């Protein structure tokens, strides 16, 4: 995941990657907690190292999220609470190692976006997630889509963009994010179809697994496709 977000943040001016023994953080500078994640790369890093890393992240003055690991111990959660962070439930990490047949609805066509079409992806994330306009446009840019590791998809109905996803393949893994569908076109299998295409292309590109972090709403959909829960991470978010 650190490699994935390093690739995603690389084109963002001022983005920074911080790593300690067993810890990682990617600070994009975008004012949304999920865009400035801090992780435990193993369950038992030194607590003092995490405190030091959080000091550096807080110095950037952007909201951020801390994702712990099962078995980390209460001391890590207590550290987050003591720093004024808020418990935000759990983030399930899911993975799949086999591609199903892409079940493309008759009216839907899926293609890759060219770099100059990055605003199409942004508009669908704005519509599908309610993401702020400036956040969506800064997160995925033309330079992002120029990377050979990145594939950004759009699904269209009669030429109208209705669904999107973005994948990055790093080593043996393909990560999938931003699976978003225009609310006016939900319930028609478009999000499932673009996820299936994302998985099929990721495995065809040499990945052993495709992974994603699911919302509560998306969990049963991904589970029915074949994604399996790897770990569920207790999440904490910073104050604005």
N, C-alpha and C positions, 0 to 999 in steps of 0.2 A: 504494500500500500504506500509506503514511503517513496518507493521508486515511481509508482503511478502518479502520485501528487507532485513529485519533483518534475516530472515531464509536463504535467498540467500547468504548474506554476512558472515554468521556465520562461515563457514569453511575457509574463506580467512584470512590468517595471517595478523594481524594488523588492520583489518576492525573495524570500530567504528560507533556506532549509537548515534546520538545527538538529544535530544528532549527538547523543551521549551514549554511553554504554547501556544498551537495552532500552533507549528512548529515542523518539523522533518527533519533530514538529515541522510543519510547513506553514509559513506565515506569508499569505498572499498579499496582505494589506487590505483586502476587500472587506468592508464592514458587515460581515455575516459570520456567525460563529463557525458554521460548517466549513467555511472556506479558510479557516485557520486552525487546523486540527493538530492535536498533540496525542501521541499514542505511546503505550508501553509495548515495545517490540518483544519483550518477554515479561512474564508475570512478576518477576522479583528484582527489578532494578533497585539501586540504592535510593532510599527516600530523599536523601539530601540532594542527589543528582536531579530528581524530579523537581524539587523545590527551586533549585538553581535554574533549571530550564524554564519553569513557569515565570520566574523573575524576568528572564530575557523576553519571553513572549509578552508579558504584561507591559514591558517597556515600549513595545511597538504601539500600544494604545489602540488595539483593535479587539473586538469581541472574539473569543476563541472557544473551542470545545476540547475537553479532556476525555479520552476514552480509556477506561481501565480494562483489566483482564480478569477473567475468573481465577480465583486463587491469589489475587494480589494482596489480600489482607485488608483489614479495616483501616490501617494507618494511612493508606493512600486516599481512601474516601474521606477520612477525617482531615487530611491535609487540604483537600479540595474545599470542604465545608469551611474550614478555618480561614481560607482565603476569600470567602464570600461567594464561592461558586454555588450554583443551583443544580440539584439532581434533576436529570432530564430523561429518566427512564433508561432503557437499554437499546443498543444498536446491534441488531443481528447481522452477523457476517455469514453469507451464504455462498456456496460454490457448486458448480456442476462440471462434470468431466465428459459428458456425452451430449451430442447435438441431436435434437429431435428434427423431424421434417418441418420445414418452414410452412406453416398453414396460412397462406396469404389470402385474406378476404378478397373476393372477386373485384371489388371496386378499388382496392389499395395497390399502389405500386411503391416500391422502396428503392432508393438509390443513395449513393454517397454524395455528400455535399462537397463542393469545391471550396477551397479556402476563402474565396471572396463571398461565399454564401453563408459565412458564419452568422450574420444577423438573422437568418431564417431559424437557426437553432435557438438563438437568444429569444426570439419572439415566441416560440413554442414553450420555452421554459418560463417565460413571463406569464403566458396564458395558463399553462398546466400547473405550475407551482405557486403562482402569485409572487414570483420572484421580482424584486425591484428591478426596474429597467436598467439602471446603471450597473448593478451587480451582474445581471445576466450578460450584458455586453462586454464587461471587463473580464469575466471568467473565461469565456471561450471566444477567441479573436481569430482573425485571418491567420496570424502567425501560429496560433495553436494548431490549426488544421493543416499547416504546411509540414508538420512533423510526420515522418514515415511511420511512426508508432501509433498515430491517432487515426481513427476512423469515425466520422460523424455521419449519421444517417438521417434521412427524412423520409417519411411516408406521406404519399400524396393521394388525394381523391380528386379526380378530374383536374389535376394540376394545382390543387389547393393543398399547401402543407398542413398536415393534421397531427403528426406524431414525430418524435425524434428520439435519438439516443446517441451516446458518445462512448467509444471504447478506446482503451490504450493497452497495447500489448508490450509487456516488459518481461523479458526472459520467458519463464514457463507459465506466465499468468496473463490473462486478459481481464482487466477491470472494466465494469460497465456502470456508467452513471447517467444522470439526466434523462431517464426514460420518462418522457412527458407527452401527454396527449391533450390537445385542445378540448376543453370540457364539452363543447358542442358535439364532439365525435366520440365520446366515451361509450363503453358498453358494446362495441362492435368488433372487439378483438384486435384493434390496431396496435395497442401497446404490447400485447403478447406477440404479435407477428414481428414487430421490430426488435423485441428482445430475442426471439428465436434466430433472427438474421444476425444479430450481434454475436450470439454464442457460436453459431455455425461458422462465421467468418473468423472469430477469434481462435477456435480450435483448428481451423484450416490453416491459419497463419503460424501454427506451431505451438500454441499454448496447450498445456496439459490440463489446466482448469480455467474456468471463467468464474469470477467472483463479483459480488455486489453487496451493498448494504441496503436492506429493505425497510420500507415503512411498514407500519402495522397493516395498512390497507393492502399493500402489495404482497405481503408475506404468503398468504394462501395461493396467490396466483403463481408466484415463483416456485413454491413448494410443489404445486401440481405439475409444473413443467419438469421438475426433476432436481431443482436446487436443494441442497442439503445444508442444514445449519452446521457451521463450523464452530463458532463461538458467539456468545451474546455478551456485548461489552457494556458495563455500566457507564453512562455518559454524564458529564457535568458541563455546564456552560458558565462562562464568565458573565459578570455584570457588564452592561454597556459602558 
